[in-house]
Amino acid sequence: MDPGTLAEAVRARVAAEAVGAAAAAAAAAERSQLERKLAVLARSVSEMLRMQQVQAQLGVAPPPAPHCEEVLCVVCMDAPNNHVVLPCLHMCVCEACAEQLLQLLGTSRCPVCRTTIERIGQVFT
């Protein structure tokens, strides 16, 4: 192998490693940013729960959340609704309830409009 070809191969290898390192650094920066956002959200939720506890101790009912019914599963009323029923497109069930409805596929009906369920899909937000 002549020295020019060897030098070119070494430069190509160094360039490829630099690209890999840059991609890894970008992924680490994105993960760090997402972790910071998660920490902020966790503090917000924690503060909201503390406020609700104090209101309950004082006997002051908090105002109803306008979106509360829209985010909970209409079957168990416990978990967030993150699955959509097809063909009616009602996003109304959580993962656990969707699995139970899928076991009865063909005989189960949408809990909102009673349309026969053909499929249930997860919604990613």
C-alpha positions in Angstrom: 0.0 0.0 0.0 1.5 3.3 -1.0 1.8 6.1 1.7 -0.7 8.4 0.0 -3.5 5.7 0.1 -2.6 4.8 3.7 -2.8 8.5 4.7 -6.1 8.9 2.9 -7.5 5.8 4.7 -6.4 7.2 8.1 -8.0 10.6 7.3 -11.2 8.9 6.4 -11.2 6.8 9.6 -10.5 9.9 11.7 -13.3 11.8 10.0 -15.8 8.9 10.5 -14.9 8.7 14.2 -15.4 12.5 14.5 -18.9 12.2 12.9 -19.7 9.4 15.4 -18.5 11.4 18.3 -20.5 14.4 17.2 -23.7 12.3 16.8 -23.1 10.8 20.3 -22.6 14.3 21.7 -25.8 15.5 20.1 -27.8 12.6 21.4 -26.4 13.2 24.9 -27.3 16.9 24.7 -30.9 16.0 23.6 -31.3 13.5 26.4 -30.0 16.1 28.9 -32.5 18.7 27.6 -35.4 16.1 27.9 -34.3 15.3 31.5 -34.4 18.9 32.4 -37.9 19.3 30.9 -39.0 16.2 32.8 -37.7 17.6 36.1 -39.6 20.8 35.5 -42.8 18.9 34.8 -42.3 16.7 37.9 -41.9 19.8 40.1 -45.1 21.2 38.6 -47.1 18.1 39.2 -45.6 17.8 42.8 -46.6 21.4 43.5 -50.1 20.8 42.1 -50.6 17.8 44.4 -49.4 19.7 47.4 -51.8 22.5 46.7 -54.7 20.0 46.3 -53.7 18.4 49.7 -53.7 21.8 51.4 -57.1 22.6 49.8 -58.5 19.3 51.0 -57.2 20.0 54.6 -58.8 23.4 54.5 -62.1 22.0 53.1 -61.8 24.2 50.0 -62.7 22.3 46.9 -60.5 23.0 44.0 -62.2 24.1 40.8 -62.9 21.2 38.5 -60.3 20.8 35.8 -61.9 21.4 32.4 -60.0 18.7 30.8 -60.1 16.1 33.6 -62.7 13.9 31.9 -61.0 14.2 28.6 -57.7 12.7 29.8 -58.9 9.7 31.8 -59.9 6.3 30.5 -63.7 6.1 30.4 -63.6 2.4 31.5 -61.4 2.5 34.6 -61.4 6.3 35.2 -57.9 5.8 36.6 -55.3 5.9 33.8 -54.8 8.4 31.0 -56.6 7.6 27.8 -53.9 7.0 25.2 -55.6 4.5 22.8 -58.1 5.3 20.0 -61.0 3.1 19.0 -61.5 2.5 15.3 -63.5 3.2 13.2 -65.2 5.8 15.4 -61.9 7.5 16.4 -62.8 8.0 20.1 -59.6 8.3 22.2 -61.1 7.0 25.3 -59.3 4.0 26.8 -56.0 3.3 28.5 -53.6 0.6 27.6 -54.9 -2.0 30.1 -58.5 -1.5 29.1 -57.6 -1.5 25.4 -56.0 -4.9 25.9 -59.1 -6.2 27.5 -61.3 -4.8 24.7 -59.0 -6.4 22.1 -59.4 -9.8 23.7 -63.2 -9.5 22.9 -62.5 -8.1 19.4 -65.5 -8.5 17.1 -68.0 -8.5 20.1 -66.7 -5.5 22.0 -68.1 -2.0 21.4 -66.8 1.5 21.9 -67.4 2.6 25.4 -68.5 6.1 24.1 -70.7 5.5 21.1 -71.2 1.7 21.2 -69.8 1.2 17.6 -68.4 -2.2 17.0 -64.6 -2.1 17.5 -62.5 -3.1 14.5 -59.1 -2.0 15.9 -57.6 -0.1 18.7 -54.4 1.9 18.2 -52.1 3.7 20.6 -51.8 7.5 20.3 -48.3 8.9 20.8 -48.2 12.6 21.9 
